[in-house]
Amino acid sequence: MVFPDIDVFRNFATVKSETLMNAIASTLHHFGNGFLPFAFSSLNREEESFSVTNKFAHATGARLQARHLNVYINGAHILKDINVEIPRNKITCIIGPSGCGKSTLLRTFNRLNDNIEGLRMTGEVTFDGDNILKAGSSRLSELRRNIGLVPQRPCPLPMSIYDNVAYGCRIHGIHNRHQQNKIVRHYLRAVGLWDEVKDRLSSPASRLSGGQQQRLCLARSLAVEPTYLLADESTSALDPISSHKIEELFTELKVNNSIVMVTHTLSQALRIADHVIFMYMGKVVEEGDAEQVFRHPKNELTRKYLNGAFS
């Protein structure tokens, strides 16, 4: 996939803050790379109460599914007749060996593969009843407000720790500093980062460690509360304690959100998955309730993968 190089934004260091944010917003929105999922909903917490308007709140109960989905890149058949439905208010883990198409499927759910040269897609991916494969640019903007993605590689924006989380609030019209403070504090706490950065919120996000940067990116994504959160191995750069905090957060989020997570860590899928999709060589081999798939797999390939016969 071709992404705009986040490093190019560092050339804007001397530009006024508002101009810089507008440049970043324009570029990320144009490329639709999933760095910022755009959606707001009402947030009601005992610890901190704040409300953010979500003009797309109707999509909360929307269904996300693929029917006879095929993805080709330069003639290579990457995804082959995929038929899946993502359960609502559950954690769905996509597992399988490297190169089987997990990330490609994940990014197809909100058309983040569009910039790949030689891409061709057939079949359907429907969200809220609409086939997003046929959606125009205006519909894609709405789609990406409701389906966000946390990429595998940390991608903090070239601004302060505070502004990385507050960024989405500002471009959606929340300029009240007190309200921004609550949102930033809440989500930095949610990802277990607050105590580590609360005394240096104005420091550049680039100074954080890799694991801290990933948690910051997750906080930034969660701060705009997408209906669906796509996570592409989002804990792969974290230590076990931080990973556990993120897993607990995902478990909490599924009360109001649906999470789709690509993971190579079977123990992680065992801990948090409600639903499992097992892929091999571009196909969905088996899917279903996590306990059923892990304890009583129906397909021999699934059984071999879970037993470590191949990876």
C-alpha positions as CSV (number, residue, x, y, z in Angstrom):
1,M,0.0,0.0,0.0
2,V,1.2,3.5,-0.8
3,F,0.9,5.9,2.2
4,P,1.9,9.5,2.3
5,D,5.2,9.6,4.2
6,I,4.5,11.0,7.6
7,D,8.1,12.3,7.7
8,V,7.3,14.9,5.0
9,F,5.2,16.8,7.4
10,R,8.2,17.6,9.5
11,N,9.2,20.0,6.8
12,F,6.4,22.1,7.9
13,A,8.0,22.7,11.3
14,T,8.1,26.5,10.8
15,V,4.5,26.7,9.6
16,K,1.9,28.1,12.0
17,S,0.1,25.4,14.0
18,E,-3.3,25.9,12.3
19,T,-1.8,25.7,8.8
20,L,0.1,22.6,9.8
21,M,-3.0,20.9,11.1
22,N,-4.9,21.8,7.9
23,A,-2.1,20.4,5.8
24,I,-2.1,17.1,7.7
25,A,-5.9,16.9,7.8
26,S,-6.1,17.4,4.0
27,T,-3.4,14.9,3.2
28,L,-4.5,12.1,5.5
29,H,-8.1,12.6,4.5
30,H,-7.2,12.4,0.8
31,F,-5.2,9.3,1.2
32,G,-7.6,7.7,3.6
33,N,-4.8,5.8,5.3
34,G,-6.6,5.0,8.5
35,F,-4.3,7.0,10.7
36,L,-7.3,8.9,12.1
37,P,-10.7,7.3,12.3
38,F,-13.3,10.0,12.2
39,A,-16.4,9.5,14.3
40,F,-17.7,11.0,17.5
41,S,-20.3,9.7,19.9
42,S,-21.6,10.6,23.4
43,L,-19.2,9.7,26.1
44,N,-20.6,9.0,29.5
45,R,-18.0,8.1,32.1
46,E,-18.2,8.1,35.9
47,E,-14.7,9.5,36.1
48,E,-15.1,12.2,33.5
49,S,-18.3,13.2,31.8
50,F,-18.1,14.9,28.4
51,S,-20.2,14.7,25.3
52,V,-19.1,14.9,21.7
53,T,-21.6,15.2,18.9
54,N,-21.7,12.3,16.4
55,K,-23.5,13.3,13.2
56,F,-23.3,9.7,12.1
57,A,-24.6,8.2,15.3
58,H,-27.2,6.2,13.3
59,A,-24.4,3.9,12.2
60,T,-23.8,2.5,15.7
61,G,-25.9,-0.6,14.9
62,A,-24.7,-0.9,11.3
63,R,-23.6,-4.3,10.0
64,L,-20.2,-4.9,8.4
65,Q,-19.9,-7.9,6.1
66,A,-18.2,-9.2,2.9
67,R,-19.9,-11.3,0.3
68,H,-18.0,-13.1,-2.5
69,L,-15.2,-10.6,-2.0
70,N,-12.2,-11.1,-4.3
71,V,-9.1,-8.8,-4.3
72,Y,-6.5,-8.8,-7.1
73,I,-3.2,-6.9,-7.1
74,N,-1.4,-6.8,-10.4
75,G,-3.3,-9.9,-11.4
76,A,-2.4,-11.9,-8.3
77,H,-5.4,-13.3,-6.5
78,I,-4.9,-12.1,-2.9
79,L,-8.4,-12.6,-1.4
80,K,-10.5,-15.4,-2.7
81,D,-14.3,-15.5,-2.4
82,I,-14.4,-14.1,1.1
83,N,-17.8,-14.4,2.9
84,V,-17.8,-13.1,6.5
85,E,-20.0,-11.0,8.7
86,I,-18.4,-9.1,11.6
87,P,-20.5,-9.6,14.8
88,R,-21.6,-6.5,16.5
89,N,-20.3,-5.6,20.0
90,K,-17.8,-8.4,19.9
91,I,-14.0,-8.8,19.4
92,T,-13.3,-10.6,16.2
93,C,-9.7,-11.9,15.8
94,I,-8.4,-12.7,12.3
95,I,-5.6,-15.3,12.6
96,G,-3.5,-17.2,10.1
97,P,0.1,-17.5,8.8
98,S,1.9,-14.5,7.4
99,G,0.9,-13.6,3.9
100,C,-2.5,-15.2,4.1
101,G,-4.4,-11.9,3.5
102,K,-5.3,-10.9,7.0
103,S,-4.3,-7.3,6.7
104,T,-5.6,-7.0,3.2
105,L,-9.0,-8.1,4.4
106,L,-8.9,-5.7,7.4
107,R,-8.0,-2.7,5.2
108,T,-10.7,-3.6,2.6
109,F,-13.4,-3.0,5.3
110,N,-12.9,0.7,4.9
111,R,-11.2,0.9,1.5
112,L,-7.8,1.6,2.8
113,N,-6.3,-0.5,0.0
114,D,-7.5,1.9,-2.7
115,N,-4.0,3.4,-3.3
116,I,-2.4,0.1,-4.2
117,E,-1.3,0.1,-7.8
118,G,-3.0,-2.6,-9.8
119,L,-5.8,-3.2,-7.3
120,R,-9.0,-4.7,-8.5
121,M,-11.9,-5.8,-6.3
122,T,-15.1,-7.8,-7.0
123,G,-18.0,-8.9,-4.8
124,E,-19.4,-6.8,-2.0
125,V,-18.4,-5.2,1.3
126,T,-21.4,-3.7,2.9
127,F,-21.7,-1.3,5.8
128,D,-25.0,0.0,6.9
129,G,-26.5,-1.8,3.9
130,D,-24.4,0.0,1.3
131,N,-21.8,-1.7,-0.9
132,I,-18.7,0.3,-0.1
133,L,-16.8,-1.1,-3.1
134,K,-19.0,1.1,-5.3
135,A,-19.0,4.1,-3.0
136,G,-17.8,7.5,-4.2
137,S,-15.5,9.8,-2.4
138,S,-18.3,11.5,-0.4
139,R,-19.5,8.1,0.9
140,L,-15.9,7.1,1.8
141,S,-15.5,10.1,4.0
142,E,-18.6,9.1,5.9
143,L,-17.5,5.5,6.0
144,R,-14.1,6.4,7.5
145,R,-15.8,8.4,10.2
146,N,-17.3,5.2,11.4
147,I,-14.6,2.6,10.7
148,G,-11.2,3.5,12.0
149,L,-7.9,1.6,11.8
150,V,-4.9,1.5,14.2
151,P,-2.0,0.4,12.0
152,Q,0.8,-2.0,13.0
153,R,3.5,0.7,12.8
154,P,3.2,3.7,15.1
155,C,2.5,6.9,13.2
156,P,2.4,9.9,15.6
157,L,1.7,13.2,14.0
158,P,4.5,15.8,14.0
159,M,3.1,17.7,16.9
160,S,2.9,17.5,20.7
161,I,1.6,14.5,22.7
162,Y,-1.4,16.5,23.7
163,D,-2.2,17.7,20.2
164,N,-2.0,14.2,18.8
165,V,-5.0,13.2,20.8
166,A,-6.8,16.5,20.6
167,Y,-6.4,16.7,16.8
168,G,-9.6,14.9,15.9
169,C,-11.6,17.0,18.3
170,R,-10.4,20.2,16.7
171,I,-11.1,19.3,13.1
172,H,-14.6,18.3,14.1
173,G,-15.3,21.7,15.8
174,I,-14.5,21.0,19.5
175,H,-12.5,24.1,20.4
176,N,-13.3,24.4,24.1
177,R,-10.0,23.8,25.8
178,H,-11.6,22.4,29.0
179,Q,-13.5,19.8,27.0
180,Q,-10.4,18.9,25.0
181,N,-8.5,18.5,28.2
182,K,-11.0,16.0,29.5
183,I,-10.9,14.0,26.2
184,V,-7.1,13.9,26.1
185,R,-6.8,12.9,29.7
186,H,-9.4,10.2,29.5
187,Y,-8.0,8.4,26.5
188,L,-4.4,8.7,27.6
189,R,-5.5,7.1,30.9
190,A,-7.5,4.5,28.9
191,V,-4.4,3.3,27.1
192,G,-2.2,3.4,30.2
193,L,-0.1,6.3,29.0
194,W,-1.3,9.2,31.2
195,D,1.0,8.6,34.2
196,E,4.0,8.4,31.8
197,V,3.3,11.6,29.9
198,K,1.2,13.9,32.1
199,D,4.1,16.1,33.0
200,R,5.3,16.5,29.3
201,L,2.2,16.8,27.3
202,S,3.7,19.6,25.2
203,S,6.7,17.5,24.2
204,P,6.9,16.2,20.7
205,A,5.3,12.8,20.3
206,S,8.3,11.7,18.3
207,R,10.3,11.6,21.6
208,L,8.2,8.7,22.9
209,S,9.4,5.2,22.7
210,G,7.9,2.9,20.1
211,G,5.5,1.3,22.5
212,Q,4.4,4.6,23.8
213,Q,3.9,5.9,20.3
214,Q,1.6,3.0,19.5
215,R,-0.4,3.6,22.6
216,L,-0.6,7.3,21.7
217,C,-1.9,6.4,18.2
218,L,-4.5,4.1,19.8
219,A,-5.6,6.9,22.1
220,R,-5.9,9.2,19.1
221,S,-8.1,6.7,17.3
222,L,-10.3,6.0,20.4
223,A,-10.7,9.7,21.1
224,V,-13.1,10.0,18.1
225,E,-14.9,6.7,19.0
226,P,-15.5,4.8,15.7
227,T,-18.4,2.4,15.4
228,Y,-15.9,-0.3,14.3
229,L,-12.2,-0.3,15.3
230,L,-9.9,-2.2,13.0
231,A,-6.6,-3.1,14.8
232,D,-3.7,-4.4,12.7
233,E,-1.5,-6.1,15.3
234,S,-1.8,-3.0,17.4
235,T,-0.1,-4.5,20.4
236,S,2.8,-6.1,18.6
237,A,5.2,-3.3,19.7
238,L,4.1,-3.3,23.3
239,D,5.5,-4.9,26.4
240,P,3.2,-7.5,28.1
241,I,1.9,-5.1,30.7
242,S,0.9,-2.5,28.1
243,S,-0.6,-5.2,25.9
244,H,-2.7,-6.4,28.8
245,K,-4.0,-2.9,29.3
246,I,-5.0,-2.6,25.7
247,E,-6.7,-6.0,25.8
248,E,-8.7,-4.9,28.8
249,L,-9.6,-1.7,27.0
250,F,-10.8,-3.6,23.9
251,T,-12.9,-5.8,26.2
252,E,-14.5,-2.7,27.7
253,L,-15.0,-1.0,24.4
254,K,-17.0,-3.9,22.9
255,V,-20.0,-2.9,25.0
256,N,-20.6,-0.1,22.6
257,N,-18.2,-0.8,19.7
258,S,-17.2,-3.7,17.5
259,I,-13.5,-4.5,17.2
260,V,-11.7,-6.4,14.4
261,M,-8.2,-7.4,15.3
262,V,-5.4,-9.0,13.2
263,T,-3.1,-10.9,15.5
264,H,-0.3,-13.4,15.2
265,T,-0.4,-14.1,18.9
266,L,-2.7,-17.1,19.5
267,S,-2.6,-16.6,23.2
268,Q,-3.9,-13.1,22.8
269,A,-6.8,-14.3,20.6
270,L,-7.6,-17.0,23.2
271,R,-7.8,-14.3,25.9
272,I,-10.0,-11.8,24.2
273,A,-11.7,-13.1,21.1
274,D,-15.4,-13.7,20.9
275,H,-15.3,-14.6,17.3
276,V,-12.5,-16.0,15.2
277,I,-11.7,-15.9,11.4
278,F,-8.9,-18.3,10.3
279,M,-7.4,-17.5,7.0
280,Y,-5.0,-19.5,4.8
281,M,-3.6,-18.6,1.3
282,G,-6.2,-15.9,0.8
283,K,-9.2,-17.9,1.8
284,V,-11.4,-18.0,5.0
285,V,-10.9,-21.6,6.1
286,E,-13.0,-21.5,9.2
287,E,-14.8,-18.9,11.3
288,G,-17.1,-19.0,14.3
289,D,-17.4,-18.7,18.0
290,A,-13.9,-18.4,19.5
291,E,-14.4,-21.2,22.0
292,Q,-15.7,-23.5,19.3
293,V,-12.9,-22.8,16.9
294,F,-10.1,-23.1,19.5
295,R,-11.5,-26.1,21.3
296,H,-13.2,-28.0,18.5
297,P,-12.0,-26.8,15.1
298,K,-13.9,-28.3,12.2
299,N,-11.2,-28.0,9.6
300,E,-8.0,-30.0,9.6
301,L,-6.0,-27.0,8.5
302,T,-7.3,-25.0,11.5
303,R,-6.3,-27.8,13.8
304,K,-2.8,-28.0,12.4
305,Y,-2.3,-24.3,12.6
306,L,-3.5,-24.2,16.2
307,N,-1.2,-27.1,17.1
308,G,1.8,-25.3,15.5
309,A,2.2,-27.7,12.6
310,F,2.8,-24.7,10.3
311,S,3.0,-20.9,10.7
